Amino acid sequence: MIERRPGLTFVAHLIVITGVLIVAFPVLLTLVAASQTAQQIAQSVPISLWPGSNLLESFRLALFGGETSAGSMIPPVAPMLWVSFVTAMVIAIGKITISMLSAFAIVYFRFPFRNLVFWMIFVTLMLPVEVRIGPTYQVVADLGMLNTYAGLTVPLIASATATFLFRQFFLTVPDELVEAARVDGAGPMRFFKDILLPLSSTSIAALFVIQFIYGWNQYLWPLLVTTNESMYPIVLGINRLIAGESYTEWNVVMATALLAMIPPAVVVILMQKWFVKGLVDTEK
C-alpha cells in the first residue's frame, strides 16, 4: 500500500527541482558564456545571462583552433578529445578485463595463498596513483613510455575495487552451474565466456560507466607523462587555454568545457538503464 501525502510529495518534488537547478545552472552559465565574445564577457561583471550570437564561432575555434579577433592563437582541441576518448576506453576496458580475470582466478582456482593474494590486491586501494606517483613515473620513463598511450593508460589499468566487486559477484554464482559446465565438458575459459560473462553484463556496464568517466577526467597523471602537445587530453587542453595566453578567451574556454562534457554525458545516457541495474539489481 502506497500512502499519498500531498505535502510530502510537494516537498520531495521541490527538493528534486532545487537539486536539478543547482546542477544545471553552471552548465547554463557555461553555454551562455560560450555564446558571447570574450569582450562581452570581460565587460559584463557579473556575466550576462542573456545568450549571445557567437556560439558557433566559439565551437569552431575550440574544435579546429585559429586566431581570434584579439590576436590570440587557439590550439585545436579535436585531437585532445580523441586522446581523452582513447585513454578512457583503454582504461575502462582494461580495468574490467584484468579485474574479471583476477576475480575469476581467485574464486574458481585453488592455489596456495589464494586469500593472501586477494588481500594483497585489496590493500592497494590505500595506494592510489597520487601516493605512488614518483616510482610509477620513474618506471614509465625508464621504459620509454612518456608521450604514449601506453604511458597514459597502463599505470591506471589495475583496479582493486573492480576485482573486489567481481569476486563478490562470482561467489554468488551457484555451484550447480560450475558442476553442470564441468559435466558438459566445458573448460575454465569456456565456463568464463559462456556463463560468467553473460551473468556479469550489468556489473560490467556499471563499471564501464564509472571507469570511463575516471579515465576521461584524469589530470595529474597526464600532466606528468605528456610533454608533447599532440598527446594532451582535453582536461589539460582546458588548463592550457586558461594559462597559455596573457589574454584568456573565455568564450572558447567555455565551449571547450562543453565539448569535454559531451562524451561522458553520452556514455551515461546510453548506458543509464544498465548502469542503474548493475548497481541496484540483487537478483543474479
Buried (B, 14 or more C-beta within 10 A) or exposed (E): EEEEEEEEEEEEEEEEEEEEEEEEEEEEBBBBBBBBBBEBBBEEEEBBEEBBEBBEBBBBBBBEBBEBEEEBEBBBBBBBBEBBBBBBBBBBBBBBEBBBBBBBBBBBEEEEEEEEBBEEBBEBEEEEBEEEBEEBBEBBEEEEBBBBEBBBBBBBBBBBBBBBBBBEBBEEBEEEEBEEBEEEEBEBEEBBEEBBEEBBEBBBBBBBBBBBBBBBBBEEBBBBBBEEEEBBBBBBBBBBBEEEBEEBBBBBBBBBBBBBBEBBEEBBEEBEEBBBBBBEEEEE
